[in-house]
Amino acid sequence: MAKKFNALAGVEPLNLVAMPKPQKTVHAHFRLINCLFSNELSAQADIADNVDRSALDSGAVGDNSIFWKLCTEQFNRGFPVDSVDGPMFADTLHFSHPTIDSHHEHVQPGN
């Protein structure tokens, strides 16, 4: 429809460049697990389920909750220098597994 209006108005169509979607890799899964099981987020998880009716009605739960906003921030930007876990916590592989260790590509949660 926009093409028809632009043609009638004599306006050249814009050449919009689509932003590439971020690639989800095995690394992102380990980074998310690190964020979810960090000491800092576990302290927030204790209060995450304490939801009353007004919080449900106002949409202050789910992705709008403090817990998930903090998780998103730490996943995207890493942990603050003064955090309990330290700035490199999300980028560290915290365990060994024979299948993962023998895989040709090593897990790097920061990627």
C-alpha positions as CSV (number, residue, x, y, z in Angstrom):
1,M,0.0,0.0,0.0
2,A,2.9,2.4,0.8
3,K,4.3,1.8,-2.6
4,K,1.0,2.9,-4.2
5,F,0.9,6.1,-2.2
6,N,4.6,6.9,-2.8
7,A,4.0,6.4,-6.5
8,L,1.0,8.7,-6.5
9,A,2.8,11.3,-4.5
10,G,6.0,11.0,-6.6
11,V,8.1,10.1,-3.6
12,E,11.1,7.8,-4.1
13,P,10.9,4.7,-1.8
14,L,13.5,4.6,0.9
15,N,16.1,1.8,0.7
16,L,15.9,0.5,4.2
17,V,18.6,-1.8,5.4
18,A,17.3,-4.6,7.7
19,M,19.3,-5.0,10.9
20,P,20.7,-8.5,11.1
21,K,19.3,-10.6,13.9
22,P,21.8,-11.6,16.6
23,Q,22.9,-15.2,16.1
24,K,22.0,-17.5,18.8
25,T,24.8,-19.9,19.5
26,V,25.6,-22.5,22.2
27,H,27.7,-19.7,23.8
28,A,24.6,-17.6,24.5
29,H,22.9,-20.5,26.4
30,F,25.9,-20.9,28.8
31,R,26.0,-17.1,29.3
32,L,22.3,-17.1,30.2
33,I,22.8,-20.0,32.6
34,N,25.6,-18.1,34.3
35,C,23.4,-15.1,34.7
36,L,20.5,-17.0,36.1
37,F,22.7,-18.9,38.6
38,S,24.8,-16.0,39.8
39,N,24.8,-15.1,43.5
40,E,23.4,-11.6,42.7
41,L,20.4,-12.9,40.8
42,S,19.7,-15.7,43.2
43,A,19.2,-13.0,45.9
44,Q,16.7,-11.3,43.6
45,A,14.9,-14.6,42.8
46,D,13.9,-15.0,46.4
47,I,11.6,-11.9,46.1
48,A,10.7,-12.4,42.4
49,D,7.7,-14.6,43.3
50,N,6.2,-12.3,45.9
51,V,3.6,-10.8,43.5
52,D,0.3,-9.3,44.6
53,R,-2.8,-8.6,42.5
54,S,-1.9,-5.0,41.8
55,A,1.5,-6.0,40.4
56,L,-0.2,-8.5,38.1
57,D,-2.8,-5.9,37.0
58,S,-0.1,-3.2,36.3
59,G,2.2,-5.5,34.3
60,A,5.0,-5.2,36.8
61,V,5.8,-8.9,36.5
62,G,7.4,-11.1,33.8
63,D,9.9,-9.2,31.6
64,N,9.0,-5.9,33.5
65,S,10.1,-7.3,36.9
66,I,13.3,-6.2,38.5
67,F,14.6,-9.8,38.4
68,W,14.3,-10.1,34.6
69,K,15.5,-6.6,33.9
70,L,18.6,-7.3,36.0
71,C,19.1,-10.6,34.2
72,T,18.8,-8.9,30.8
73,E,21.2,-6.2,31.8
74,Q,23.8,-8.8,33.0
75,F,23.3,-11.0,30.0
76,N,23.8,-8.1,27.5
77,R,26.4,-6.0,29.3
78,G,28.0,-8.4,31.9
79,F,28.3,-8.0,35.6
80,P,29.4,-4.7,37.2
81,V,32.9,-4.5,38.6
82,D,31.6,-4.2,42.2
83,S,29.1,-7.1,41.9
84,V,29.3,-10.1,44.1
85,D,30.2,-12.4,41.3
86,G,32.6,-10.1,39.4
87,P,32.6,-8.7,35.9
88,M,33.8,-11.9,34.2
89,F,31.2,-14.3,35.8
90,A,28.9,-14.5,32.8
91,D,31.8,-15.2,30.4
92,T,33.2,-18.1,32.4
93,L,32.6,-21.8,31.9
94,H,32.1,-23.1,35.4
95,F,32.1,-26.9,34.8
96,S,33.6,-29.7,32.7
97,H,31.6,-32.1,30.7
98,P,33.1,-34.9,28.5
99,T,30.9,-34.3,25.5
100,I,31.5,-30.5,25.6
101,D,35.2,-30.8,26.3
102,S,35.8,-33.2,23.4
103,H,33.9,-31.0,21.0
104,H,36.0,-29.2,18.4
105,E,34.7,-25.8,19.3
106,H,35.2,-24.6,22.9
107,V,32.4,-22.8,24.6
108,Q,33.1,-19.2,25.1
109,P,30.0,-17.6,26.9
110,G,31.2,-14.1,26.0
111,N,30.6,-14.7,22.3
